Amino acid sequence: MECSSVYAARQWPDGEIQAIGNDGCSCGSTDFELVQTVDESSAGETGAE
């Protein structure tokens, strides 16, 4: 089932992705996929100068 919801999640060393603070999605799914990674050097940047 795919509903396109977005959750903060943690990716474990074995590759498993687990939502933070939730056991699963509101649609009932417990399978998550990574949609974006953040480069540590750009984390927290807003683009404002």
SETIZA-602193 format. One record per atom (N, C-alpha, C, CB): residue number from 0; atom name; x, y, z. Coordinates in Angstrom, 2 decimals, padded with zeros to 5 digits. Glycine has a CB too. Layout:
BEGIN
MIRO pos site       x       y       z
MIRO NUM   CA       X       Y       Z
...
This chain:
BEGIN
MIRO pos site       x       y       z
MIRO   0    N  000.85 -001.17  000.00
MIRO   0   CA  000.00  000.00  000.00
MIRO   0    C  000.90  001.24  000.00
MIRO   0   CB -000.97  000.00  001.22
MIRO   1    N  000.60  002.19 -000.83
MIRO   1   CA  001.39  003.41 -000.92
MIRO   1    C  000.49  004.62 -000.80
MIRO   1   CB  002.19  003.45 -002.23
MIRO   2    N  000.77  005.46  000.21
MIRO   2   CA -000.09  006.63  000.41
MIRO   2    C  000.65  007.95  000.27
MIRO   2   CB -000.74  006.57  001.77
MIRO   3    N  001.97  007.92  000.13
MIRO   3   CA  002.82  009.10 -000.05
MIRO   3    C  002.96  009.96  001.20
MIRO   3   CB  002.27  009.94 -001.15
MIRO   4    N  002.65  009.43  002.37
MIRO   4   CA  002.89  010.15  003.62
MIRO   4    C  004.39  010.25  003.85
MIRO   4   CB  002.19  009.45  004.82
MIRO   5    N  004.80  011.27  004.60
MIRO   5   CA  006.21  011.48  004.90
MIRO   5    C  006.39  011.51  006.41
MIRO   5   CB  006.74  012.80  004.25
MIRO   6    N  007.37  010.78  006.90
MIRO   6   CA  007.66  010.70  008.33
MIRO   6    C  009.15  010.89  008.57
MIRO   6   CB  007.18  009.35  008.91
MIRO   7    N  009.48  011.47  009.72
MIRO   7   CA  010.88  011.46  010.15
MIRO   7    C  011.20  010.01  010.48
MIRO   7   CB  011.13  012.42  011.39
MIRO   8    N  012.36  009.57  010.03
MIRO   8   CA  012.71  008.16  010.22
MIRO   8    C  014.20  008.01  010.45
MIRO   8   CB  012.27  007.33  009.02
MIRO   9    N  014.55  006.85  010.91
MIRO   9   CA  015.95  006.49  011.14
MIRO   9    C  016.26  005.28  010.28
MIRO   9   CB  016.23  006.19  012.66
MIRO  10    N  017.44  005.30  009.64
MIRO  10   CA  017.87  004.15  008.86
MIRO  10    C  018.93  003.42  009.67
MIRO  10   CB  018.41  004.56  007.45
MIRO  11    N  018.69  002.17  009.97
MIRO  11   CA  019.60  001.34  010.76
MIRO  11    C  020.73  000.83  009.89
MIRO  11   CB  018.85  000.17  011.40
MIRO  12    N  021.85  000.44  010.50
MIRO  12   CA  023.01 -000.06  009.73
MIRO  12    C  022.66 -001.21  008.78
MIRO  12   CB  024.09 -000.51  010.67
MIRO  13    N  021.65 -001.99  009.12
MIRO  13   CA  021.27 -003.11  008.25
MIRO  13    C  020.37 -002.67  007.09
MIRO  13   CB  020.56 -004.17  009.06
MIRO  14    N  020.09 -001.33  007.01
MIRO  14   CA  019.29 -000.80  005.92
MIRO  14    C  017.82 -000.61  006.25
MIRO  14   CB  019.40 -001.69  004.75
MIRO  15    N  017.37 -001.19  007.36
MIRO  15   CA  015.97 -001.05  007.74
MIRO  15    C  015.66  000.42  008.04
MIRO  15   CB  015.64 -001.94  008.97
MIRO  16    N  014.50  000.88  007.57
MIRO  16   CA  014.05  002.24  007.83
MIRO  16    C  012.86  002.16  008.77
MIRO  16   CB  013.69  003.00  006.51
MIRO  17    N  012.94  002.89  009.88
MIRO  17   CA  011.91  002.83  010.90
MIRO  17    C  011.48  004.25  011.25
MIRO  17   CB  012.41  002.07  012.16
MIRO  18    N  010.17  004.50  011.21
MIRO  18   CA  009.64  005.81  011.55
MIRO  18    C  009.94  006.12  013.02
MIRO  18   CB  008.12  005.88  011.29
MIRO  19    N  010.24  007.38  013.30
MIRO  19   CA  010.53  007.80  014.67
MIRO  19    C  009.21  008.18  015.34
MIRO  19   CB  011.55  009.00  014.70
MIRO  20    N  008.92  007.52  016.46
MIRO  20   CA  007.71  007.84  017.22
MIRO  20    C  006.44  007.17  016.73
MIRO  20   CB  007.51  009.28  017.22
MIRO  21    N  006.54  006.35  015.69
MIRO  21   CA  005.37  005.65  015.15
MIRO  21    C  005.74  004.20  014.87
MIRO  21   CB  004.85  006.33  013.86
MIRO  22    N  004.78  003.32  015.01
MIRO  22   CA  005.00  001.92  014.66
MIRO  22    C  004.76  001.67  013.18
MIRO  22   CB  004.11  001.02  015.49
MIRO  23    N  004.03  002.57  012.55
MIRO  23   CA  003.72  002.43  011.14
MIRO  23    C  003.01  003.66  010.64
MIRO  23   CB  002.87  001.18  010.89
MIRO  24    N  002.63  003.62  009.40
MIRO  24   CA  001.96  004.73  008.74
MIRO  24    C  000.47  004.75  009.11
MIRO  24   CB  002.13  004.64  007.21
MIRO  25    N -000.15  005.91  008.96
MIRO  25   CA -001.59  006.01  009.24
MIRO  25    C -002.42  005.16  008.28
MIRO  25   CB -002.04  007.47  009.15
MIRO  26    N -001.83  004.78  007.12
MIRO  26   CA -002.55  003.92  006.17
MIRO  26    C -002.42  002.45  006.54
MIRO  26   CB -002.03  004.16  004.74
MIRO  27    N -001.57  002.14  007.54
MIRO  27   CA -001.41  000.76  007.98
MIRO  27    C -000.11  000.11  007.53
MIRO  27   CB -002.54 -000.04  007.50
MIRO  28    N  000.62  000.74  006.62
MIRO  28   CA  001.86  000.17  006.13
MIRO  28    C  002.97  000.29  007.18
MIRO  28   CB  002.29  000.85  004.82
MIRO  29    N  003.86 -000.67  007.19
MIRO  29   CA  005.04 -000.61  008.06
MIRO  29    C  006.32 -000.63  007.23
MIRO  29   CB  005.04 -001.79  009.06
MIRO  30    N  006.20 -000.55  005.89
MIRO  30   CA  007.34 -000.51  004.99
MIRO  30    C  007.60  000.93  004.59
MIRO  30   CB  007.10 -001.41  003.74
MIRO  31    N  008.83  001.40  004.78
MIRO  31   CA  009.18  002.76  004.46
MIRO  31    C  010.36  002.76  003.49
MIRO  31   CB  009.52  003.56  005.73
MIRO  32    N  010.49  003.84  002.71
MIRO  32   CA  011.64  003.97  001.82
MIRO  32    C  012.24  005.36  001.97
MIRO  32   CB  011.23  003.71  000.35
MIRO  33    N  013.55  005.43  001.80
MIRO  33   CA  014.29  006.66  001.92
MIRO  33    C  014.01  007.52  000.69
MIRO  33   CB  015.80  006.39  002.07
MIRO  34    N  013.61  008.77  000.90
MIRO  34   CA  013.33  009.65 -000.24
MIRO  34    C  014.33  010.78 -000.36
MIRO  34   CB  011.96  010.22 -000.12
MIRO  35    N  015.14  011.05  000.68
MIRO  35   CA  016.13  012.11  000.60
MIRO  35    C  017.20  011.89  001.66
MIRO  35   CB  015.47  013.49  000.78
MIRO  36    N  018.42  012.20  001.31
MIRO  36   CA  019.49  012.20  002.29
MIRO  36    C  019.97  013.64  002.44
MIRO  36   CB  020.66  011.24  001.87
MIRO  37    N  020.51  013.96  003.61
MIRO  37   CA  020.99  015.30  003.88
MIRO  37    C  022.50  015.23  004.04
MIRO  37   CB  020.32  015.90  005.15
MIRO  38    N  023.20  016.03  003.28
MIRO  38   CA  024.65  016.15  003.40
MIRO  38    C  024.94  016.88  004.71
MIRO  38   CB  025.28  016.91  002.17
MIRO  39    N  025.79  016.30  005.56
MIRO  39   CA  026.07  016.90  006.87
MIRO  39    C  026.55  018.34  006.74
MIRO  39   CB  027.11  016.08  007.62
MIRO  40    N  027.28  018.68  005.68
MIRO  40   CA  027.79  020.03  005.53
MIRO  40    C  026.69  021.03  005.20
MIRO  40   CB  028.86  020.07  004.46
MIRO  41    N  025.54  020.56  004.70
MIRO  41   CA  024.46  021.48  004.37
MIRO  41    C  023.30  021.40  005.37
MIRO  41   CB  023.94  021.19  002.97
MIRO  42    N  023.36  020.49  006.32
MIRO  42   CA  022.29  020.35  007.30
MIRO  42    C  022.14  021.64  008.09
MIRO  42   CB  022.56  019.16  008.26
MIRO  43    N  020.93  022.14  008.17
MIRO  43   CA  020.66  023.34  008.94
MIRO  43    C  020.80  024.62  008.14
MIRO  43   CB  021.57  023.40  010.10
MIRO  44    N  021.27  024.57  006.90
MIRO  44   CA  021.38  025.77  006.10
MIRO  44    C  020.02  026.17  005.59
MIRO  44   CB  022.35  025.57  004.95
MIRO  45    N  019.76  027.48  005.56
MIRO  45   CA  018.47  027.98  005.09
MIRO  45    C  018.57  028.61  003.72
MIRO  45   CB  017.91  028.98  006.07
MIRO  46    N  019.77  028.88  003.25
MIRO  46   CA  019.95  029.53  001.97
MIRO  46    C  019.99  031.04  002.10
MIRO  46   CB  018.85  029.13  001.03
MIRO  47    N  019.66  031.56  003.28
MIRO  47   CA  019.70  033.01  003.49
MIRO  47    C  021.14  033.45  003.75
MIRO  47   CB  018.78  033.42  004.67
MIRO  48    N  021.46  034.64  003.27
MIRO  48   CA  022.82  035.16  003.50
MIRO  48    C  022.78  036.33  004.43
MIRO  48   CB  023.50  035.55  002.20
